[in-house]
Amino acid sequence: MIDYIYTFFAIFFTDIFYTYYLKAVNEDKVLRASCWSVLVFLVACSAVIEYTTNHMLLIPAAFGAFFGTMVGMKIRKSKE
């Protein structure tokens, strides 16, 4: 069960971080975008390692992607 929760949150946070990565790229913030890209990479890789060993983990990963993007966009819009 912990694998499902871990995978959900790994992808959830990957999408939130990716939102900030794209914002930094759009604003030409080179160092900030580079830092976000490393964070996105590391968190996403940990999720990939999880769901390649158990394909059923793709279900919580998909939900994590959906809700992570939704939350990331809402956070970003509230700060504008």
Long-range contacts (C-beta under 8 A, 24 or more apart in sequence): 3-50, 3-54, 3-57, 4-57, 4-59, 4-60, 5-60, 6-50, 7-47, 7-50, 7-51, 7-57, 7-60, 7-61, 7-64, 8-60, 8-61, 8-63, 8-64, 9-64, 10-43, 10-44, 10-46, 10-47, 10-50, 10-61, 10-64, 11-44, 11-47, 11-60, 11-61, 11-62, 11-64, 11-65, 11-68, 12-64, 12-65, 12-67, 12-68, 12-71, 13-43, 13-68, 14-40, 14-43, 14-44, 14-47, 14-64, 14-65, 14-68, 15-64, 15-65, 15-68, 15-69, 15-71, 15-72, 16-68, 16-69, 16-71, 16-72, 16-75, 17-43, 17-72, 18-72, 19-69, 19-72, 19-73, 19-75, 19-76, 20-72, 20-76, 23-76
